[in-house]
Amino acid sequence: MGLLRIMLPPKLQLLAVLIFGVAVLFLENQIQKLEESRGKLERAIARHEVREIEQRHTVDGPRQDVTLDEEDDVVIIYNRVPKTASTSFTNIAYDLCAKNKYHVLHINTTKNNPVMSLQDQVRFVKNVTSWKEMKPGFYHGHISYLDFAKFGVKKKPIYINVIRDPIERLVSYYYFLRFGDDYRPGLRRRKQGDKKTFDECVAAGGSDCAPEKLWLQIPFFCGHSSECWNVGSRWALEQAKYNLINEYFLVGVTEELEDFIMLLEAALPRFFRGATELYRTGKKSHLRKTTEKKLPTKETIAKLQQSEIWKMENEFYEFALEQFQFVRAHAVREKDGELYILAQNFFYEKIYPKSN
């Protein structure tokens, strides 16, 4: 550009800058159109795959006659929170589904909106409960908790989830929006080109690193009520805790993901048989790593920790961590630095009346 200013008169320089700007805008517009086309293609392929499955099962026999064994009449929903190692865990489910004979389905909501419309809630509940060809099924997606009981279903799905230290999750998401990850390195991200570090963002009071951005794990567990998404709601925090204890089979933490997988394999072998060994030895154990991520300084962390929102999100994280460690303590024993799942520790006796 320095040479351009020397060689060209001012009017031509301005024209060249305008042409360059228009070219950049044109390229960005074309990239956006390509991404939209890719999304439409993915949805079309998904619909085609569903039709193929339904047609195949229709040829095999009427769906109304399908009777599932109790072991197969199971649905797991993993309503995954963004940037909590969810891709690494989900890929284990994909790697095991053929061997363990179950289906994996991604719930892809428009613009990753975690709140479904009322009519979509009805459709989703109906799909999950009555789509026998997809059972046993493992559904995953960025959606908030949905209470199936309010829709009158006879058998509720099994909910599982993983959460993460709230500041670490936000930092990871901040850099992910700018630099992406090693999973799809060529994909253009929403904030691509913004080189500002997380520390600089917090110092400048930027919106992408504001304490309000920490408010995510609580509403994901709280659910579809409006108050769940009211940032800083004490009611939402208490409802999230209630759901974690009463509606979730198991909630792990990113920092102890292997133990979470080990417990799932012990408790739900129909889905997770072989998961622990796959996680330890497989190439996809740490599949997705955010690029260019820089750890925040102590000053940045201290500033965020002054927020009431962080205090509430951290309270929820600590609550989940304590519950997970409680479950683990009653399910495993440590020997020589390794964890081992306990064998069955109960039996039946004094059974009456006596059989002849």
Secondary structure, DSSP 4 states (H G I P E B T S, - for coil): -HHHHHHS-HHHHHHHHHHHHHHHHHHHHHHHHHHHHHHHHHHHHHHHHHHHHHHHHHHHS-GGG----TTTS-EEEE-PPTTSSHHHHHHHHHHHHHHHT-EEEE---GGG-SS--HHHHHHHHHHHHH-GGG-SEEEE-S-----GGGGT-SSPPEEEEEE--HHHHHHHHHHHHHH-BSSSTTSPPTTTT----HHHHHHHT-GGGSGGGGTTHHHHHH-SSGGGGSTT-HHHHHHHHHHHHHTEEEEEEGGGHHHHHHHHHHH-HHHHTTHHHHHHHSTTTT---BTT--PPPHHHHHHHTTSHHHHHHHHHHHHHHHHHHHHHHTTEEEETTEEEEPPP-------SSPP-
